[in-house]
Amino acid sequence: MIAMLRCAASISAQRLANEKRVAALWLYRLALPISTLMSETLTLALVLIPALVFAIVFHEVAHGYAAKLLGDPTASERGRLTLNPIAHVDPVGTLVVPGALALLGAPVFGWAKPVPVNKWRLDNPRFGMMAVAAAGPGSNFVLALVGAVILGLTMPAGLGFGDGTATGASFLVDGTGEVAWLSTGLFYFLLVNIFLGLFNLLPIPPFDGSHIVGGLLPERLRAGWERLQGVGMALLLLVIGASWVFGTGWLGAILGPPVQFAMQFFLGLADSVARLVG
């Protein structure tokens, strides 16, 4: 996530450090005591994990509501149309995996228990599944939009990343050098939702992107593609395993440019809002 942060963090040219300053900062951080770095990492995890849990839960509820609107009330019948995280938490995917990735400084992702959808109860199974799949990532982009507006409304003067202090480049500070906790939380809320939305659009079963691709395929290819959904969890574990073995550079190479573009857009929106109310 820190790598994604450094490629995406550009609230404005005047407010954030340039590449040479960030590089010098990270050299400084190498000399910090391990206890200081661990404290910062744990604090960052406390900021990231609630944002991720909310983003994942909202994502799943969006799937269920879209399905209900399109004719399938299965999720509603099973009590899954709730923002109560307990109803959606997968101990491994919602807690263990994102927590471990956050502590390791890797791109943070995770998953919840999938909301049940019966495609045959949808008014139009083919296009209904595409719409239900798209609703999840779409909800994350809506949350990012809301977060950007709130960030703009609450942005303190002189906002930028910490430089030359133990907080490093992980936390936003105001003009006095104090950590701006609300702005920091909103920044990561944007990043988490953008990353989660784009990550789920990857055309890999069982991600949402694979259902969208399946609906776009011609009839002769669709059946074979849908069979891959049956081994989706194995493919997901393979993706996670590849991240552990080979690192997450491949993931950053794929998602880095669109995440950076989206962050620049939403942070630009936040800056515009701040100027309007400032």
FIBA-390731 format. One line per 4 residues: number of its first residue (from 1); their letters; for each residue x, z negated, y of N, C-alpha, C. Coordinates in Angstrom, 2 decimals. Each point is the difference from the previous one (the first is absolute). Layout:
NUM	a	X/Z/Y/X/Z/Y/X/Z/Y  ...
***
This chain:
1	miam	0.83/0.00/-1.20/-0.83/0.00/1.20/0.86/0.00/1.25  1.18/-0.69/-0.05/0.89/-0.01/1.15/0.50/1.40/0.28  0.28/0.76/-1.09/0.45/1.38/0.20/-1.09/0.83/0.65  -1.26/-0.19/-0.44/-1.11/0.72/0.60/-0.17/-0.45/1.46
5	lrca	0.23/-1.29/0.26/-0.14/-0.52/1.35/0.99/0.68/0.93  1.26/0.13/-0.45/1.01/0.55/0.89/-0.25/1.46/0.31  -0.62/0.73/-0.92/-0.26/1.42/0.28/-1.28/0.17/0.81  -0.86/-1.03/0.01/-1.29/0.15/0.66/-0.10/-0.73/1.33
9	asis	0.85/-1.00/0.21/-0.20/-0.88/1.14/0.41/0.65/1.30  -0.98/0.45/0.76/0.29/0.59/1.31/-1.18/-0.21/0.94  -0.28/-1.24/0.37/-1.14/-0.28/0.88/0.16/0.80/1.29  1.19/0.04/0.57/0.32/0.91/1.09/1.51/0.02/0.13
13	aqrl	0.53/1.06/0.59/1.44/0.15/0.09/0.62/-1.13/0.80  -0.73/-0.53/0.98/0.53/-1.06/0.84/-0.06/-1.35/-0.68  -0.87/-0.15/-1.02/-0.25/-1.32/-0.56/0.76/-0.29/-1.28  0.39/1.03/-0.75/0.62/-0.24/-1.29/1.46/0.43/0.01
17	anek	0.81/-0.60/-0.85/1.43/0.28/-0.04/0.26/1.40/-0.49  1.10/0.58/0.49/0.39/1.31/-0.52/0.76/-0.18/-1.30  0.35/1.11/-0.66/0.58/-0.07/-1.34/1.33/-0.76/-0.02  0.86/0.19/1.01/1.29/-0.69/0.02/-0.18/-1.49/0.12
21	rvaa	-0.98/-0.44/0.82/-0.23/-1.42/0.18/-0.53/-0.62/-1.27  -0.90/0.73/-0.70/-0.54/-0.51/-1.27/1.10/-0.10/-1.04  0.89/1.00/-0.05/1.11/-0.04/-0.96/0.89/-1.20/0.26  0.32/-0.25/1.29/0.83/-1.15/0.34/-0.70/-1.30/-0.38
25	lwly	-1.32/-0.04/0.19/-0.78/-1.19/-0.33/0.07/-0.30/-1.49  -0.11/1.04/-0.82/0.04/-0.25/-1.44/1.39/-0.40/-0.47  1.07/0.46/0.68/1.34/-0.50/-0.31/0.10/-1.48/0.34  -0.62/-0.39/1.11/-0.03/-1.41/0.39/-0.73/-0.82/-1.05
29	rlal	-1.09/0.55/-0.51/-0.81/-0.72/-0.97/0.76/-0.28/-1.28  0.97/0.84/-0.35/0.77/-0.22/-1.22/0.81/-1.29/0.09  0.30/-0.42/1.23/0.80/-1.21/0.18/-0.86/-1.26/0.11  -1.33/0.14/0.00/-0.87/-1.16/0.10/0.03/-0.80/-1.29
33	pist	-0.18/-1.31/0.08/-0.08/-0.81/-1.22/-1.14/0.46/-0.90  0.21/-0.12/-1.30/-1.03/0.40/-0.96/-1.30/-0.74/0.25  0.07/-1.28/0.36/-1.21/-0.79/0.24/-0.80/0.58/1.15  0.69/0.50/1.03/-0.70/0.60/1.14/-0.71/1.27/-0.42
37	lmse	0.71/0.85/-0.76/-0.59/1.25/-0.45/-1.19/-0.24/-0.93  0.13/-1.00/-0.89/-1.10/-0.30/-0.91/-1.21/-0.50/0.77  0.24/-0.83/1.02/-1.10/-0.51/0.82/-0.71/1.14/0.69  0.77/0.95/0.54/-0.61/1.15/0.66/-0.79/0.84/-0.98
41	tltl	0.57/0.21/-1.20/-0.67/0.82/-1.01/-1.32/-0.64/-0.43  0.01/-1.31/-0.20/-1.22/-0.70/-0.39/-1.05/0.06/1.10  0.45/-0.14/1.25/-0.93/0.08/1.12/-0.61/1.39/0.08  0.84/1.02/-0.21/-0.49/1.37/0.01/-1.02/0.22/-1.11
45	alvl	0.26/-0.57/-1.17/-0.94/0.12/-1.11/-1.33/-0.65/0.34  0.04/-1.12/0.72/-1.24/-0.68/0.41/-0.80/0.84/0.98  0.67/0.87/0.74/-0.69/0.92/0.91/-0.55/1.20/-0.77  0.82/0.52/-0.93/-0.36/1.23/-0.70/-1.10/-0.19/-1.03
49	ipal	0.09/-1.03/-0.81/-0.89/-0.12/-1.15/-1.47/-0.15/0.40  -0.35/-0.85/1.00/-1.43/-0.03/0.40/-0.50/1.35/0.50  0.85/0.71/0.76/-0.40/1.33/0.49/-0.23/0.94/-1.17  0.87/-0.08/-1.01/-0.14/0.88/-1.15/-1.23/-0.33/-0.82
53	vfai	-0.26/-1.29/-0.22/-1.17/-0.40/-0.77/-1.28/0.47/0.67  -0.09/-0.19/1.33/-1.21/0.43/0.71/-0.14/1.52/-0.07  1.11/0.71/0.18/-0.05/1.47/-0.03/-0.44/0.50/-1.37  0.50/-0.62/-1.07/-0.36/0.42/-1.36/-1.47/-0.29/-0.28
57	vfhe	-0.45/-1.20/0.37/-1.40/-0.37/-0.25/-0.94/0.92/0.77  0.29/0.25/1.27/-0.84/0.89/0.81/-0.02/1.40/-0.60  1.14/0.43/-0.49/0.13/1.31/-0.65/-0.94/0.11/-1.20  -0.01/-1.03/-0.84/-0.84/0.03/-1.19/-1.48/-0.08/0.35
61	vahg	-0.35/-0.83/0.97/-1.40/-0.11/0.41/-0.49/1.34/0.57  0.88/0.70/0.71/-0.37/1.31/0.55/-0.35/0.98/-1.12  0.76/-0.05/-1.10/-0.35/0.83/-1.17/-1.41/-0.31/-0.48  -0.29/-1.30/-0.13/-1.30/-0.41/-0.52/-1.15/0.38/0.90
65	yaak	0.16/-0.18/1.32/-1.05/0.37/0.93/-0.22/1.51/0.02  1.09/0.76/-0.06/-0.14/1.46/-0.03/-0.77/0.43/-1.25  0.33/-0.61/-1.13/-0.70/0.33/-1.24/-1.49/-0.33/0.10  -0.29/-1.17/0.59/-1.40/-0.40/0.14/-0.77/0.98/0.89
69	llgd	0.62/0.42/1.09/-0.65/0.95/0.91/-0.23/1.35/-0.69  0.84/0.32/-0.98/-0.09/1.29/-0.68/-0.75/-0.08/-1.33  -0.66/-1.16/-0.25/-0.88/-0.08/-1.15/0.39/-0.93/-1.12  1.21/-0.56/0.03/0.44/-0.87/-1.09/0.08/-1.45/0.47
73	ptas	-0.93/-0.87/-0.42/0.00/-1.40/0.45/0.77/-0.93/-0.93  0.85/0.54/-0.89/0.68/-0.83/-1.01/0.77/-1.15/0.63  0.79/0.27/1.03/0.81/-1.04/0.63/-0.89/-1.08/0.61  -1.11/0.41/0.60/-0.93/-0.96/0.58/-0.63/-0.86/-1.09
77	ergr	-0.37/0.60/-1.11/-0.62/-0.72/-1.11/0.95/-1.05/-0.58  1.30/0.26/0.08/0.99/-0.92/-0.58/0.61/-0.94/1.03  -0.59/-0.04/1.19/0.45/-0.94/1.02/1.36/0.28/0.59  0.38/1.28/0.05/1.33/0.34/0.51/-0.02/0.49/1.45
81	ltln	-1.16/0.06/0.61/-0.05/0.42/1.40/0.11/-1.22/0.91  1.11/-0.67/-0.10/0.27/-1.20/0.77/1.44/0.01/0.46  0.27/-0.58/1.18/1.36/-0.10/0.50/0.69/-1.26/-0.50  -0.67/-0.76/-0.85/0.62/-1.17/-0.61/1.12/0.47/-0.93
85	piah	1.26/-0.29/0.32/1.10/0.54/-0.80/-0.01/-0.45/-1.45  -0.62/-1.15/-0.28/-0.02/-0.51/-1.38/-0.68/0.99/-0.94  -0.99/0.72/0.53/-0.74/0.96/-0.83/0.83/1.24/-0.31  1.08/0.21/0.72/0.76/1.23/-0.14/1.45/-0.20/-0.44
89	vdpv	0.49/-1.23/0.08/1.42/-0.24/-0.22/0.40/0.30/-1.45  1.05/0.80/-0.12/0.69/0.19/-1.27/1.29/-0.82/0.13  0.19/-1.03/-0.83/1.14/-0.89/0.20/1.34/0.73/0.12  0.19/1.03/-0.79/1.26/0.74/0.04/0.05/0.94/1.20
93	gtlv	-1.02/0.83/0.12/0.03/1.04/1.02/-0.22/-0.47/1.41  -0.74/-1.12/0.17/-0.32/-0.47/1.35/0.96/-1.08/0.47  0.62/-0.72/-0.94/0.84/-1.13/0.37/1.45/0.16/-0.42  0.24/0.16/-1.31/1.37/-0.01/-0.51/0.81/1.19/0.50
97	vpga	-0.52/1.23/-0.20/0.76/1.20/0.37/0.26/0.06/1.51  -1.03/-0.10/0.87/0.31/0.07/1.44/0.86/-1.15/0.48  -0.20/-1.20/-0.57/0.83/-1.12/0.40/1.45/0.22/-0.34  0.26/0.49/-1.22/1.38/0.27/-0.41/0.63/1.09/0.85
101	lall	-0.75/1.07/0.28/0.52/1.10/0.81/0.31/-0.47/1.42  -0.87/-0.85/0.56/0.23/-0.52/1.35/1.27/-0.84/0.04  0.19/-0.84/-1.02/1.18/-0.85/-0.04/1.28/0.82/-0.16  -0.10/1.15/-0.69/1.16/0.86/-0.21/0.23/0.96/1.16
105	gapv	-0.91/0.00/0.98/0.15/0.91/1.13/-0.33/1.43/-0.34  -0.72/0.23/-1.10/-0.38/1.36/-0.40/-1.35/0.36/0.59  -0.35/1.30/0.02/-1.35/0.38/0.45/-1.06/-0.76/-0.80  -0.92/-0.63/0.71/-1.00/-0.86/-0.65/-1.24/0.79/-0.34
109	fgwa	-0.39/-0.03/-1.25/-1.27/0.57/-0.41/-0.59/-0.85/-1.11  -1.26/0.22/-0.30/-0.66/-0.77/-1.04/-1.36/0.59/-0.28  -0.77/-0.70/-0.80/-1.33/0.48/-0.35/-0.90/-1.17/-0.35  -1.28/0.25/0.02/-0.99/-1.00/-0.39/-0.71/0.50/-1.25
113	kpvp	-0.90/-0.85/-0.54/-0.82/0.47/-1.11/-0.86/1.16/0.51  0.04/1.14/-0.68/-0.78/1.15/0.51/-1.48/-0.31/0.04  -0.65/0.44/1.08/-1.45/-0.11/0.08/-0.62/0.97/-1.00  -0.94/-0.45/-0.83/-0.58/0.90/-1.01/-0.85/1.09/0.64
117	vnkw	0.25/1.23/-0.43/-0.77/1.15/0.47/-0.38/0.83/-1.22  -1.28/0.30/-0.13/-0.50/0.85/-1.08/-0.30/1.37/0.60  0.88/0.95/-0.26/-0.15/1.32/0.63/-1.31/0.68/-0.36  -0.55/-0.33/-1.18/-1.22/0.68/-0.44/-1.26/-0.55/0.69
121	rldn	0.16/-1.11/0.73/-1.12/-0.52/0.79/0.04/0.53/1.43  1.08/0.68/0.36/0.10/0.59/1.32/-0.92/1.21/0.12  -0.49/0.25/1.18/-0.89/1.14/0.20/0.69/1.31/-0.35  1.28/0.11/0.34/0.81/1.16/-0.33/1.32/-0.52/-0.54
125	prfg	0.15/-0.09/-1.33/1.18/-0.65/-0.58/1.33/0.56/0.50  0.11/1.32/0.09/1.29/0.59/0.39/0.37/-0.37/1.43  -0.84/0.35/0.95/0.32/-0.25/1.39/-0.20/-1.47/0.37  -0.87/-0.69/-0.73/-0.18/-1.42/0.23/1.26/-0.78/-0.29
129	mmav	0.68/0.32/-1.11/1.24/-0.69/-0.35/1.08/0.28/1.04  0.02/1.22/0.54/0.96/0.31/1.05/-0.25/-0.86/1.23  -1.28/-0.12/0.39/-0.35/-0.79/1.18/0.28/-1.49/-0.22  -0.33/-0.50/-1.20/0.26/-1.40/-0.31/1.50/-0.28/0.04
133	aaag	0.79/0.91/-0.55/1.46/-0.16/0.00/0.54/0.00/1.43  -0.49/0.92/0.82/0.50/0.11/1.37/-0.41/-1.20/0.86  -1.07/-0.68/-0.38/-0.48/-1.13/0.81/1.02/-1.14/0.05  0.75/-0.19/-1.07/0.99/-1.09/-0.03/1.09/0.19/1.04
137	pgsn	0.79/1.08/-0.11/1.02/0.24/1.03/-0.60/0.13/1.39  -1.19/0.63/0.10/-0.63/0.13/1.30/-0.27/-1.35/0.64  -0.39/-0.99/-0.82/-0.26/-1.33/0.55/1.27/-0.63/0.54  1.14/0.27/-0.64/1.27/-0.53/0.49/0.39/0.61/1.34
141	fvla	-0.29/1.28/0.18/0.30/0.63/1.28/-0.93/-0.53/1.10  -1.24/-0.34/-0.37/-0.92/-0.61/0.98/0.52/-1.38/0.39  0.47/-0.78/-0.97/0.57/-1.31/0.30/1.22/0.13/0.91  0.82/1.03/-0.25/1.18/0.22/0.86/-0.44/0.32/1.43
145	lvga	-1.07/0.77/0.13/-0.52/0.33/1.33/-0.46/-1.27/0.72  -0.75/-0.84/-0.70/-0.47/-1.26/0.60/1.19/-0.89/0.36  0.97/-0.08/-0.91/1.19/-0.81/0.27/0.78/0.48/1.21  0.09/1.33/0.17/0.72/0.56/1.14/-0.68/-0.37/1.31
149	vilg	-1.33/0.06/0.02/-0.74/-0.36/1.22/0.21/-1.48/0.32  -0.09/-0.86/-1.00/0.20/-1.44/0.24/1.43/-0.27/0.46  0.96/0.70/-0.61/1.40/-0.16/0.43/0.16/0.37/1.46  -0.64/1.11/0.40/0.08/0.41/1.40/-0.64/-1.00/0.94
153	ltmp	-1.10/-0.60/-0.43/-0.70/-0.97/0.85/0.75/-1.31/0.13  0.84/-0.33/-0.97/0.68/-1.31/-0.01/1.50/0.10/0.18  0.51/1.19/0.23/1.45/0.23/0.07/0.61/-0.72/1.20  0.96/-0.92/-0.22/0.64/-0.67/1.13/1.01/0.90/0.70
157	aglg	0.36/-0.34/1.21/0.98/0.78/0.76/1.37/-0.10/-0.66  0.74/1.10/0.04/1.36/0.01/-0.52/0.10/-0.06/-1.51  -1.04/0.45/-0.70/-0.01/-0.10/-1.46/1.06/0.88/-0.62  0.72/-0.55/-0.97/1.03/0.76/-0.71/0.46/-0.78/-1.21
161	fgdg	0.93/0.57/-0.75/0.52/-0.70/-1.17/1.12/-0.93/0.40  0.09/-1.16/-0.69/1.05/-0.96/0.27/1.36/0.61/-0.16  0.94/-0.40/0.85/1.34/0.56/-0.02/1.01/-1.12/0.21  0.91/-0.13/-0.95/1.06/-0.98/0.16/-0.43/-1.43/-0.29
165	tatg	-1.12/-0.16/-0.69/-0.46/-1.34/-0.37/-0.26/-0.03/-1.48  -0.27/-1.18/-0.53/-0.24/-0.12/-1.43/-1.25/0.71/-0.46  -0.88/0.33/0.95/-1.21/0.72/-0.39/0.29/1.45/-0.33  1.17/0.49/0.43/0.36/1.37/-0.34/-1.00/1.01/0.52
169	asfl	-0.14/1.13/-0.75/-0.90/1.07/0.43/-1.34/-0.07/-0.70  -0.29/-1.15/-0.63/-1.22/-0.09/-0.78/-1.20/-0.47/0.79  0.22/-0.62/1.14/-1.09/-0.59/0.77/0.02/0.51/1.43  -1.18/0.19/0.56/-0.12/0.41/1.39/0.12/-1.22/0.90
173	vdgt	0.65/0.18/1.14/0.15/-1.09/0.96/-0.52/0.48/1.35  -0.41/-0.96/0.85/-0.49/0.35/1.33/1.18/0.04/0.98  -0.32/0.15/1.27/1.05/0.13/1.01/0.87/-1.23/0.13  -0.46/-1.15/-0.44/0.79/-1.24/0.09/0.84/-0.23/-1.26
177	geva	-0.14/0.87/-0.99/0.76/-0.15/-1.24/-0.71/-0.81/-1.06  -1.22/-0.48/0.30/-0.77/-0.75/-0.98/-0.69/0.96/-0.98  -0.08/-0.42/-1.25/-0.66/0.84/-1.00/-1.47/0.17/0.35  -0.45/1.25/0.06/-1.41/0.31/0.29/-0.71/0.12/-1.35
181	wlst	-0.52/-1.11/-0.48/-0.54/-0.04/-1.36/-1.20/0.92/-0.18  -0.90/0.01/0.96/-1.18/0.86/-0.12/0.41/1.46/-0.03  0.87/0.40/0.91/0.45/1.39/0.04/0.77/0.36/-1.27  0.81/-0.93/-0.50/0.74/0.26/-1.24/-0.97/0.20/-1.16
185	glfy	-1.00/-0.88/-0.09/-0.99/0.13/-1.07/-0.76/1.30/0.09  -0.37/0.40/1.21/-0.74/1.25/0.17/0.88/1.21/-0.30  1.28/-0.08/0.37/0.92/1.10/-0.32/0.05/0.22/-1.51  0.19/-1.09/-0.75/0.07/0.13/-1.45/-1.35/0.36/-0.60
189	fllv	-1.07/-0.43/0.65/-1.34/0.39/-0.44/-0.15/1.51/0.09  0.48/0.59/1.09/0.00/1.46/0.14/0.84/0.64/-1.10  1.21/-0.50/-0.17/0.93/0.61/-0.96/-0.53/-0.08/-1.42  -0.55/-1.17/-0.36/-0.53/-0.19/-1.34/-1.16/0.96/-0.26
193	nifl	-0.93/0.12/0.94/-1.16/0.86/-0.21/0.38/1.47/-0.03  0.90/0.40/0.85/0.45/1.40/-0.02/0.71/0.31/-1.31  0.91/-0.89/-0.40/0.74/0.23/-1.24/-0.94/0.01/-1.20  -0.94/-0.97/-0.04/-0.92/-0.09/-1.13/-0.89/1.24/-0.07
197	glfn	-0.51/0.45/1.16/-0.85/1.18/0.02/0.73/1.23/-0.49  1.22/0.22/0.50/0.77/1.18/-0.41/0.47/-0.10/-1.44  0.39/-1.21/-0.42/0.45/-0.21/-1.37/-1.10/0.34/-0.99  -1.22/-0.40/0.32/-1.12/0.27/-0.91/-0.42/1.46/0.00
201	llpi	0.45/0.77/0.97/-0.31/1.43/0.02/0.98/0.82/-0.84  1.02/-0.66/-0.56/0.89/0.72/-0.91/-0.81/0.52/-1.19  0.20/1.25/-0.40/-0.80/0.57/-1.10/0.49/-0.42/-1.38  0.13/-1.31/-0.20/0.47/-0.56/-1.28/-1.11/-0.88/-0.56
205	ppfd	-0.54/0.30/-1.18/-1.01/-0.88/-0.59/0.56/-1.41/-0.14  -0.74/-1.06/0.32/-1.42/0.00/0.37/-0.23/-0.09/1.51  0.96/0.41/0.82/-0.15/-0.10/1.44/-1.16/0.87/0.49  -0.49/-0.33/1.19/-1.14/0.72/0.56/0.29/1.48/0.17
209	gshi	1.23/0.33/0.34/0.36/1.40/0.18/-0.22/0.83/-1.24  0.14/-0.62/-1.18/-0.18/0.75/-1.24/-1.47/0.36/-0.20  -0.92/-0.86/0.45/-1.43/0.31/-0.11/-0.40/1.11/0.98  0.63/-0.01/1.16/-0.27/1.07/0.96/0.50/1.34/-0.54
213	vggl	1.22/-0.02/-0.55/0.55/1.23/-0.60/-0.87/0.47/-1.15  -0.46/-0.95/-0.83/-0.85/0.36/-1.14/-1.26/0.71/0.42  -0.60/-0.44/1.10/-1.21/0.64/0.48/0.24/1.39/0.56  1.23/0.24/0.46/0.34/1.30/0.57/0.41/1.03/-1.05
217	lper	0.36/-0.47/-1.19/0.47/0.91/-1.05/-1.15/0.83/-0.56  0.31/1.21/-0.45/-1.04/0.80/-0.67/-0.40/-0.64/-1.32  -1.16/0.39/-0.50/-0.59/-0.62/-1.20/0.96/0.00/-1.18  0.72/1.10/-0.20/0.86/0.12/-1.19/1.18/-0.98/0.01
221	lrag	0.36/-0.48/1.18/1.12/-0.93/0.11/-0.44/-1.45/0.17  -1.26/-0.19/0.38/-0.46/-1.34/0.38/-0.04/-0.96/-1.19  -0.42/0.50/-1.16/-0.12/-0.88/-1.18/1.36/-0.57/-0.39  1.02/0.83/0.01/1.34/-0.48/-0.35/0.52/-1.00/1.01
225	werl	-0.28/0.26/1.27/0.44/-0.92/1.05/-0.70/-1.34/-0.13  -1.30/0.02/-0.33/-0.75/-1.25/-0.13/0.48/-0.82/-1.19  0.52/0.68/-1.03/0.54/-0.75/-1.14/1.21/-0.83/0.40  0.72/0.46/1.02/1.15/-0.76/0.47/-0.41/-1.35/0.59
229	qgvg	-1.26/-0.07/0.49/-0.46/-1.27/0.56/0.02/-1.11/-1.04  -0.14/0.39/-1.28/0.00/-0.99/-1.08/1.35/-0.68/-0.18  1.06/0.66/0.44/1.34/-0.59/-0.12/0.52/-0.38/1.39  -0.95/-0.15/0.94/0.37/-0.28/1.38/0.81/-1.27/0.16
233	mall	-0.38/-1.07/-0.70/0.72/-1.25/0.14/1.44/0.13/-0.49  0.19/0.77/-1.08/1.36/0.22/-0.50/0.83/0.75/1.04  -0.61/0.98/0.66/0.70/0.74/1.05/0.32/-0.91/1.19  -0.93/-0.89/0.32/0.24/-0.94/1.09/1.17/-0.91/-0.32
237	llvi	0.03/-0.51/-1.23/1.12/-0.85/-0.42/1.31/0.78/0.01  -0.08/1.29/-0.32/1.20/0.85/0.05/0.50/0.13/1.42  -0.93/0.15/0.96/0.39/0.07/1.41/0.69/-1.29/0.43  -0.59/-1.14/-0.41/0.59/-1.29/0.36/1.36/-0.17/-0.66
241	gasw	0.08/0.38/-1.29/1.27/-0.09/-0.71/1.08/0.86/0.64  -0.37/1.21/0.42/0.96/0.88/0.66/0.49/-0.61/1.30  -0.90/-0.72/0.69/0.39/-0.65/1.25/1.03/-1.10/-0.27  -0.20/-0.74/-1.08/0.94/-1.08/-0.32/1.35/0.57/-0.44
245	vfgt	-0.02/1.05/-0.83/1.23/0.53/-0.59/0.79/0.84/1.00  -0.70/0.91/0.67/0.68/0.97/0.86/-0.10/-0.35/1.49  -0.68/-1.11/0.31/-0.20/-0.34/1.40/-1.22/0.73/0.55  -0.32/-0.30/1.24/-1.20/0.57/0.61/0.32/1.11/0.98
249	gwlg	1.24/0.52/-0.08/0.37/1.08/0.91/-0.86/1.23/-0.16  -0.38/0.30/-1.25/-0.84/1.17/-0.25/-1.37/-0.16/0.66  -0.50/-1.25/-0.02/-1.30/-0.27/0.61/0.08/0.14/1.52  1.10/-0.50/0.56/0.19/0.14/1.43/0.16/1.45/0.42
253	ailg	0.67/0.80/-0.86/0.18/1.42/0.33/-1.32/0.74/0.03  -0.93/-0.40/-0.88/-1.31/0.67/-0.06/-0.92/-0.50/1.10  -0.07/-1.31/0.15/-0.97/-0.58/0.93/0.57/-0.31/1.38  1.33/-0.06/0.11/0.62/-0.36/1.26/-0.45/0.85/1.18
257	ppvq	0.09/1.34/-0.09/-0.40/0.84/1.15/-1.47/-0.17/0.40  -0.97/0.05/-0.96/-1.39/-0.19/0.45/-0.27/-1.42/0.51  0.66/-1.01/-0.58/-0.18/-1.37/0.50/0.54/-0.10/1.42  1.16/0.58/0.23/0.60/-0.04/1.33/-0.90/0.70/1.02
261	famq	-0.52/1.17/-0.38/-0.90/0.74/0.90/-1.24/-0.83/0.33  -0.61/-0.59/-1.05/-1.21/-0.78/0.21/0.28/-1.25/0.83  1.14/-0.67/-0.26/0.34/-1.19/0.80/0.20/0.37/1.46  0.67/1.11/0.24/0.20/0.43/1.39/-1.34/0.27/0.67
265	fflg	-0.93/0.59/-0.74/-1.32/0.29/0.56/-0.73/-1.30/0.36  -0.09/-0.93/-0.96/-0.76/-1.22/0.23/0.69/-0.92/1.01  1.33/-0.06/-0.03/0.69/-0.81/0.99/-0.11/0.62/1.39  -0.03/1.32/0.05/-0.25/0.67/1.27/-1.38/-0.32/0.53
269	lads	-0.97/-0.06/-0.92/-1.36/-0.37/0.39/-0.02/-1.43/0.54  0.70/-0.91/-0.69/0.07/-1.40/0.46/0.63/-0.07/1.38  1.05/0.77/0.22/0.67/0.01/1.30/-0.93/0.52/1.08  -0.81/1.03/-0.33/-0.96/0.56/0.97/-1.07/-1.02/0.36
273	varl	-0.48/-0.73/-1.00/-1.00/-1.05/0.24/0.59/-1.07/0.90  1.26/-0.39/-0.29/0.65/-1.04/0.81/0.14/0.45/1.46  0.29/1.26/0.20/0.15/0.51/1.37/-1.36/0.01/0.71  -1.06/0.31/-0.74/-1.34/0.05/0.60/-0.46/-1.38/0.48
277	vg	0.33/-1.03/-0.79/-0.49/-1.34/0.33/1.03/-0.79/0.79  1.23/0.56/0.10/1.09/-0.74/0.65/-0.06/0.01/1.51
***
